[in-house]
Amino acid sequence: MSSTFIDPKKQLAILTRGTVEIIPEGSLLTKLERSYKTNTPLRVKAGFDPTAPDLHLGHTVLIQKMKQFQDFGHDVIFLIGDFTGMIGDPSGKTSMRKAMTQEEVDANAKTYKDQIFSILDPDKTTVGFNSKWMNAMSAAQLIQLSTHYTVARMLERDDFQKRYNNQSPISIREFMYPLVQGYDSVALKADIELGGNDQKFNLLVGRELQKAFGLEPQTILTVPLLEGTDGVAKMSKSLNNYIGIAESAKDIFGKIMSISDDLMVKYFELLSDISAQDLVTLQSDMQSGKAHPRDIKIKLAKELVSRFHSAENAEMEHQSFITQFSNKKAPEDRILVDLPNSESKWVDFLSDSLSDLNKSKGEYRRLIKQKAIRLFSNVQLDRETIIEDAEGSTQGLEKGMLIKIGKRVWAEIK
């Protein structure tokens, strides 16, 4: 019988692109070859705790990898951790994470389920909830599950060890998190589990539990964490450095255009469908000056807007960007603010007038320190002035003047 799958080594070349580790090394190819010979799809699992209402591009690094497995004919399971979400993942935390309520988890889980199908094929995706088996588990079974891992093994993980050494509290609830996540792989009989490289400990617990329950241990694929738009910290809604996949086409396009040139190549590698060879060419063209970084960002921005909205939206935002920056004209969707009195300080004026942006005075002080608040005399962007003193007076402002806040927000004094 001929296989419906393509050559395992060709699959491997694509599936391993952009990964950090494969554990154990060589096991993915072994499973792909067995799948090919037996014409049996692999069961590929990735878990997502619904800790915030919307998915962002950081989540899609894993979802894109799931899509690659899906395109090769394998069974993908998008597991919503509605039970683990109430425990709280301790990975990378220096203190106890606040537990979420059932209501918060359920509300967030609904948006996840609605949003994943902008990437995954709904007809070929299994959406699961780990509350299905965890709510059915008795107290006796949970205690039995806990016998498979020791406190000493738990303290091997770096974040727990640091907290223990610093005499910071670690709750039993947090120790349960890796066990419950690991048990998901037992319940689903996963062949492959995908996760961020900060999840390595939890993923390895899944392998150990599968062995304990008499199952073949899963192969682990870890992917790098995606830095947010600040280029420093992991993309996170709490840090306000995220690009949500449910955001408007304008916001997605604009935020991609605002990332640093250094970060752009990593975004291309982890978020786009670009081939490995084309990625090498792209880097070479940038380094040689053959391609302008702005044009490469436009290509990425159009690809992502097309994926989450439409090709028409992508082209429209492209033209809007060209009009705004090439023709040196401010965008039309400006925030209208009242002319302040002459005694107003810049930090107070910005905080009060732009309250809908939900930025603190501290954030405006930081933007001013970074020379990211600019004043223009009119919509043609004549006579640019950089605001350098947060406590300085707004005296001299006139109607019709424009203020640029950061890279993307514009306000006009009415």
C-alpha positions in Angstrom: 0.0 0.0 0.0 1.4 3.4 -1.0 1.7 6.1 1.7 -0.4 9.3 1.5 2.5 11.1 3.2 5.5 12.8 1.5 9.0 11.6 2.1 9.9 11.8 5.8 13.2 13.6 5.3 11.4 16.3 3.3 8.9 16.6 6.1 11.7 16.8 8.6 13.5 19.7 6.8 10.4 21.9 7.1 9.2 20.7 10.5 12.6 21.4 12.2 13.0 24.9 10.7 12.9 27.4 13.5 13.0 24.9 16.3 15.4 25.0 19.3 15.5 21.4 20.3 14.2 18.0 19.4 14.1 15.5 22.3 15.3 12.9 21.9 17.5 13.8 18.9 16.6 11.6 15.9 13.2 10.5 17.3 11.2 12.8 15.1 12.6 11.3 11.9 12.0 7.8 13.4 8.4 8.5 14.0 7.9 10.2 10.6 9.4 7.2 8.9 7.1 4.8 10.8 4.1 7.0 10.0 5.1 6.9 6.3 5.5 3.2 6.2 2.3 2.4 8.1 0.3 5.2 6.5 -0.7 6.4 10.0 -0.8 10.0 11.0 1.1 11.2 14.1 -0.9 12.7 17.0 0.6 16.2 17.5 -0.4 18.2 20.6 0.2 21.7 21.7 -1.3 23.2 24.8 -2.4 26.8 25.4 -3.5 28.1 28.8 -6.2 30.8 28.2 -4.5 33.4 30.5 -5.6 36.4 28.3 -8.6 37.1 26.0 -6.8 37.1 22.7 -4.0 35.2 20.9 -1.0 37.1 19.7 1.8 36.5 17.2 3.9 34.8 20.0 1.2 32.1 20.2 1.2 31.6 16.4 4.8 30.4 16.4 3.5 27.1 17.8 0.3 27.3 15.8 2.2 27.7 12.5 4.3 24.6 13.5 1.0 22.7 14.1 -0.2 23.9 10.6 3.0 22.4 9.1 2.2 19.0 10.7 -1.4 19.4 9.5 -0.4 20.1 6.0 1.6 16.9 6.0 -1.5 14.9 6.9 -0.9 14.5 10.7 -3.6 14.8 13.4 -3.2 18.1 15.3 -4.8 18.7 18.7 -5.1 22.3 19.9 -5.5 21.7 23.6 -7.0 24.6 25.6 -5.7 24.3 29.2 -8.9 25.4 30.9 -7.9 23.3 34.0 -4.2 24.2 34.0 -5.1 27.8 33.5 -6.7 27.8 36.9 -3.5 26.5 38.4 -1.2 29.0 36.7 2.0 28.1 34.9 5.0 28.8 37.2 7.5 28.7 34.3 9.9 31.7 34.6 8.0 33.2 37.5 9.8 34.7 40.5 6.8 34.6 42.7 3.5 32.8 43.0 1.2 33.4 40.0 -2.3 34.5 40.8 -4.8 31.7 40.1 -7.6 32.5 37.5 -11.3 31.9 38.1 -13.3 29.5 36.1 -15.2 32.4 34.6 -12.1 34.2 33.4 -10.7 31.0 31.9 -13.9 30.1 30.1 -14.2 33.6 28.6 -10.7 33.6 27.3 -11.0 30.0 26.0 -13.9 31.0 23.8 -11.8 33.6 22.0 -9.0 31.1 21.5 -11.4 28.7 19.9 -12.7 31.4 17.6 -9.3 32.7 16.6 -7.2 29.6 15.8 -8.9 28.9 12.6 -7.4 31.9 10.9 -4.4 29.5 10.7 -5.5 25.9 11.2 -8.0 24.0 9.1 -11.1 23.6 11.2 -12.0 20.4 9.4 -8.7 18.8 10.3 -8.2 20.2 13.8 -9.2 18.6 17.1 -9.9 21.2 19.9 -9.7 19.7 23.3 -10.0 20.9 26.9 -8.0 19.3 29.7 -10.8 19.8 32.2 -12.4 16.9 30.4 -10.2 14.3 32.1 -9.0 16.4 35.1 -12.5 17.2 36.3 -13.2 13.5 36.1 -10.1 12.5 38.1 -10.8 11.5 41.7 -8.7 12.8 44.7 -7.2 9.3 45.0 -6.2 9.3 41.4 -4.6 12.8 41.7 -2.6 11.6 44.7 -1.5 8.6 42.8 -0.4 10.9 39.9 1.7 12.9 42.3 3.7 9.8 43.3 5.4 9.8 39.8 7.5 12.9 40.6 9.5 13.9 43.6 10.0 17.3 45.2 13.7 16.9 44.5 13.0 16.5 40.8 10.7 19.5 40.9 13.4 21.7 42.5 15.7 20.8 39.5 13.8 23.4 37.5 15.6 26.7 37.5 12.8 28.9 38.6 11.7 26.7 41.5 15.3 26.4 42.6 15.9 30.1 42.7 12.7 30.7 44.6 13.6 28.0 47.1 17.1 29.4 47.6 15.6 32.9 48.1 13.1 31.5 50.5 10.2 32.7 48.3 7.0 30.7 48.7 6.3 27.8 46.4 2.8 26.4 46.6 1.8 22.7 46.2 -0.5 24.0 43.5 2.5 25.1 41.5 4.1 21.7 41.9 1.0 20.2 40.4 1.2 22.2 37.2 3.9 20.2 35.4 2.1 17.0 36.5 -1.2 18.0 35.2 0.3 19.3 31.9 2.3 16.1 31.6 -0.8 14.0 32.2 -2.5 15.7 29.2 0.0 13.8 27.0 -1.1 10.5 28.7 -4.8 11.3 28.1 -4.2 12.2 24.5 -1.6 9.5 23.7 0.5 12.2 22.1 3.3 11.2 19.7 4.6 14.7 19.4 4.3 17.7 21.8 5.2 21.2 20.7 6.1 24.0 23.2 8.1 27.1 23.8 11.6 26.5 25.0 10.6 27.9 28.4 8.2 24.8 28.7 11.0 22.2 28.4 10.7 21.0 32.0 6.9 20.5 31.7 7.2 18.7 28.3 9.8 16.3 29.8 7.4 15.5 32.6 4.9 14.4 30.0 7.5 12.0 28.6 8.1 10.5 32.1 4.4 10.1 32.8 3.8 8.4 29.5 6.5 5.9 30.4 4.9 5.4 33.8 1.5 4.7 32.2 3.0 2.2 29.7 2.9 4.5 26.6 5.6 5.3 24.1 7.1 8.6 25.2 6.4 11.6 23.0 8.9 13.5 21.0 9.4 17.1 22.1 9.8 20.0 19.7 10.6 23.3 21.3 10.5 26.6 19.5 12.0 30.0 20.5 10.1 32.6 22.4 9.1 35.5 20.2 10.3 38.9 21.4 7.6 41.6 21.5 7.6 44.8 19.6 10.1 46.3 22.1 12.6 43.8 20.9 13.5 42.8 24.4 10.9 40.9 26.4 8.8 37.9 25.4 5.7 39.0 23.6 3.0 39.5 26.2 -0.2 41.3 26.6 0.7 42.3 30.2 3.9 44.0 28.8 1.9 45.7 26.0 4.5 44.6 23.5 2.2 42.3 21.6 0.5 42.1 18.2 -2.9 40.4 18.6 -4.1 38.3 15.7 -7.6 39.8 16.2 -6.4 43.4 15.9 -7.4 45.5 13.0 -5.5 45.2 9.7 -4.2 48.8 10.3 -2.8 47.9 13.7 -1.1 44.7 12.6 0.5 46.4 9.6 1.6 49.4 11.7 3.0 47.4 14.5 5.0 45.1 12.1 6.5 48.3 10.5 7.5 49.5 13.9 9.7 46.6 14.9 13.5 46.9 14.7 15.4 45.8 11.6 17.4 43.3 13.8 14.2 41.6 14.9 12.6 41.4 11.5 14.6 38.4 10.3 13.5 36.4 13.3 9.9 37.4 12.8 10.2 36.2 9.2 11.7 32.9 10.2 9.1 32.1 12.9 5.9 33.8 11.5 6.0 33.6 7.7 5.8 30.8 5.2 9.2 31.8 3.7 11.4 28.9 2.6 14.8 28.3 4.2 16.6 29.3 1.0 14.5 32.5 0.6 15.3 33.4 4.2 19.0 33.1 3.5 18.6 35.3 0.3 16.6 37.9 2.3 19.3 38.2 4.9 22.0 38.4 2.3 20.1 41.1 0.4 19.7 43.1 3.6 23.3 42.9 4.5 24.5 43.8 1.0 22.1 46.7 0.8 20.3 45.2 -2.2 17.1 45.2 -0.2 15.9 48.1 2.0 14.7 46.9 5.5 11.5 48.9 5.1 10.5 47.0 1.9 11.2 43.7 3.7 9.0 44.7 6.6 6.2 45.7 4.1 6.4 42.2 2.7 6.0 40.6 6.1 3.3 43.0 7.2 1.3 42.2 4.0 1.7 38.5 4.5 0.4 38.7 8.1 -2.5 41.0 7.3 -3.5 38.8 4.4 -3.5 35.8 6.8 -5.6 37.3 9.5 -7.7 39.6 7.3 -7.4 39.5 3.5 -5.1 40.3 0.7 -7.3 43.4 -0.1 -6.8 44.7 3.4 -3.1 44.1 3.2 -2.8 46.1 -0.1 -5.0 48.9 1.3 -2.8 49.2 4.4 0.3 49.1 2.2 -0.9 52.0 0.2 -1.9 53.9 3.3 1.6 53.4 4.7 3.2 54.7 1.5 0.9 57.7 1.5 1.7 58.5 5.1 5.5 58.1 5.1 6.6 58.5 1.5 4.5 61.5 0.8 5.2 62.9 4.3 1.6 63.4 5.3 0.0 62.5 8.6 -2.7 59.7 8.6 -6.3 60.8 8.5 -7.4 58.8 11.6 -5.9 61.2 14.1 -7.1 61.6 17.7 -8.6 65.1 18.2 -7.5 66.8 21.5 -8.4 70.2 23.0 -5.9 73.0 23.1 -4.4 73.0 26.6 -4.0 76.0 28.7 -0.6 77.7 28.8 0.2 76.4 32.3 -0.1 72.7 31.4 2.9 70.4 31.6 3.5 68.1 28.6 3.2 64.9 30.8 -0.1 66.1 32.2 -1.5 67.2 28.9 -0.6 63.9 27.2 -2.0 61.8 30.1 -5.3 63.7 30.3 -5.9 64.3 26.6 -5.0 60.7 25.5 -6.6 58.8 28.3 -8.1 56.2 25.8 -4.5 55.0 25.1 -4.3 53.8 28.8 -0.8 55.0 29.2 0.5 56.2 32.6 2.4 59.4 33.2 5.5 57.2 33.7 5.1 55.8 30.2 4.8 59.3 28.7 7.9 60.4 30.6 9.7 57.4 29.2 8.6 58.2 25.6 9.7 61.8 26.0 13.1 60.6 27.4 13.4 58.3 24.3 12.6 61.4 22.0 9.4 59.6 20.9 7.0 62.5 21.2 7.2 64.9 18.3 5.3 68.0 17.4 4.5 69.2 13.8 3.1 72.5 12.7 0.6 71.0 10.2 -0.6 67.8 8.4 2.2 68.2 5.8 4.5 67.6 8.8 6.4 70.8 8.5 8.7 72.1 11.3 9.2 69.1 13.4 10.0 69.6 17.1 11.1 66.9 19.5 9.6 67.2 23.0 12.4 66.7 25.5 11.1 67.9 28.8 8.1 66.0 30.4 7.6 68.8 32.9 8.0 71.5 30.3 5.1 73.9 29.4 2.8 73.3 26.4 2.8 77.1 25.8 3.0 77.8 22.1 0.7 75.0 21.0 -1.9 76.1 18.4 -4.9 74.6 16.7 -4.0 72.5 13.7 -0.7 71.3 15.2 0.0 67.5 15.2 1.6 65.4 17.9 3.1 62.0 17.1 3.2 59.7 20.0 5.6 56.8 19.6 5.7 55.3 16.1 2.1 55.0 15.2 -0.3 57.3 17.2 -1.2 60.7 15.9 -3.2 63.5 17.6 -4.4 66.9 16.3 -5.1 69.9 18.4 -8.5 71.2 17.6 
